[in-house]
Amino acid sequence: MQEKVWICWSGGWGLGEHAAKALASGRRAELVDVLAQGERPVEELAAEIGPSVANTSHHLQRLLRARLVRTRRSGTHIYYALASPSVVTLWLSLRAAGEAHVVGLGWPGTSATVRSCGHDPRRVDEAAAGG
């Protein structure tokens, strides 16, 4: 007979809440977008998205605590990658929902419209497909 495992969440949606809070920062969302294209060392991530290595590390630690990323050490470098294909799926779903609901709408007080953050979505979609 197969053993039943019960998962109890204190406060309701505890597990999803941690992931949602971790992705609530635009900088962390950008990190997830870049990591959806493959594993990177923290220095390369910092160079790609702009802030200092220390600031990037701080954001990566928040993603790590939410278990959205994993680490691998090689010599003196720490490499970050998304924790699983389900994180890529989560990110693609959030991005698609956002685009479906706000693309073409101007930001209040400006004439700007919502647009992609500039990373190649084909590469992210290939990563989600396992390719």
C-alpha positions as CSV (number, residue, x, y, z in Angstrom):
1,M,0.0,0.0,0.0
2,Q,1.3,3.4,-1.0
3,E,2.0,5.8,1.9
4,K,0.0,9.1,1.8
5,V,2.0,12.3,2.3
6,W,0.2,15.4,3.6
7,I,1.5,18.8,3.0
8,C,0.2,21.5,5.4
9,W,0.6,25.1,4.6
10,S,0.5,27.5,7.4
11,G,-1.3,30.7,6.4
12,G,-2.9,29.1,3.3
13,W,-0.8,29.3,0.1
14,G,2.6,29.5,1.9
15,L,4.7,27.8,-0.8
16,G,3.3,29.8,-3.7
17,E,3.5,33.0,-1.6
18,H,7.3,32.7,-1.2
19,A,7.7,32.3,-5.0
20,A,5.3,35.2,-5.7
21,K,7.1,37.5,-3.3
22,A,10.5,36.5,-4.7
23,L,9.3,37.4,-8.2
24,A,7.6,40.6,-7.1
25,S,10.9,42.5,-7.7
26,G,11.5,43.6,-11.2
27,R,15.2,42.9,-10.8
28,R,14.6,39.3,-9.6
29,A,12.1,38.8,-12.4
30,E,14.8,39.9,-14.8
31,L,17.3,37.5,-13.2
32,V,14.8,34.6,-13.7
33,D,14.3,35.7,-17.3
34,V,18.1,35.6,-17.9
35,L,18.5,32.3,-16.0
36,A,15.7,30.7,-18.1
37,Q,18.3,30.9,-21.0
38,G,20.8,28.9,-19.0
39,E,23.2,28.7,-16.0
40,R,25.4,31.8,-15.3
41,P,27.9,32.9,-12.8
42,V,26.9,35.8,-10.5
43,E,29.5,38.1,-12.2
44,E,28.0,37.5,-15.6
45,L,24.5,38.1,-14.3
46,A,25.5,41.4,-12.7
47,A,27.1,42.5,-15.9
48,E,24.1,41.6,-18.0
49,I,21.4,43.2,-15.8
50,G,23.3,46.2,-14.5
51,P,23.6,46.4,-10.7
52,S,26.7,45.5,-8.7
53,V,27.7,42.0,-8.0
54,A,26.8,42.5,-4.3
55,N,23.3,43.7,-5.3
56,T,22.8,40.9,-7.7
57,S,24.0,38.4,-5.1
58,H,21.4,39.8,-2.7
59,H,18.6,39.2,-5.2
60,L,19.9,35.8,-6.1
61,Q,19.8,34.8,-2.3
62,R,16.2,35.8,-2.2
63,L,15.4,33.6,-5.2
64,L,17.5,30.8,-3.5
65,R,15.5,31.0,-0.3
66,A,12.3,30.7,-2.3
67,R,13.9,27.7,-4.0
68,L,13.5,29.1,-7.5
69,V,17.2,28.8,-8.2
70,R,20.0,26.4,-7.4
71,T,23.7,26.9,-7.1
72,R,26.9,25.1,-8.2
73,R,30.4,26.0,-7.1
74,S,33.3,25.7,-9.6
75,G,36.6,27.0,-8.2
76,T,36.0,30.5,-6.9
77,H,32.8,31.0,-8.9
78,I,29.2,30.3,-7.9
79,Y,26.9,29.5,-10.8
80,Y,23.2,30.0,-10.6
81,A,20.5,28.2,-12.6
82,L,16.7,27.8,-12.3
83,A,15.8,25.1,-9.8
84,S,13.7,23.0,-12.2
85,P,11.8,23.2,-15.5
86,S,8.7,24.1,-13.5
87,V,10.3,27.4,-12.7
88,V,10.7,28.1,-16.4
89,T,7.1,27.2,-16.9
90,L,6.0,29.5,-14.0
91,W,8.0,32.3,-15.5
92,L,6.6,31.8,-19.0
93,S,3.1,31.7,-17.6
94,L,3.5,34.9,-15.6
95,R,5.1,36.6,-18.6
96,A,2.3,35.5,-20.9
97,A,-0.4,36.5,-18.5
98,G,1.2,39.9,-18.0
99,E,1.5,40.4,-21.7
100,A,-2.1,39.3,-22.4
101,H,-3.5,41.7,-19.8
102,V,-1.3,44.8,-20.2
103,V,0.4,44.9,-23.6
104,G,-0.7,48.1,-25.4
105,L,-1.9,49.8,-22.3
106,G,0.0,53.0,-21.5
107,W,1.6,53.5,-18.1
108,P,-0.3,56.1,-16.1
109,G,0.9,59.6,-16.8
110,T,3.1,58.6,-19.8
111,S,2.8,57.7,-23.4
112,A,5.0,54.6,-22.9
113,T,3.5,51.1,-23.6
114,V,4.5,47.8,-22.1
115,R,7.1,46.0,-24.1
116,S,9.4,43.0,-23.7
117,C,12.5,43.4,-21.4
118,G,14.7,42.6,-24.4
119,H,15.8,39.1,-23.8
120,D,15.3,36.7,-26.7
121,P,11.9,34.9,-25.9
122,R,12.7,32.1,-28.4
123,R,15.7,31.1,-26.2
124,V,13.5,31.1,-23.1
125,D,10.8,29.1,-24.8
126,E,13.4,26.6,-26.0
127,A,14.7,26.2,-22.4
128,A,11.1,25.5,-21.2
129,A,10.8,22.9,-23.9
130,G,14.0,21.2,-22.7
131,G,16.0,22.2,-25.8
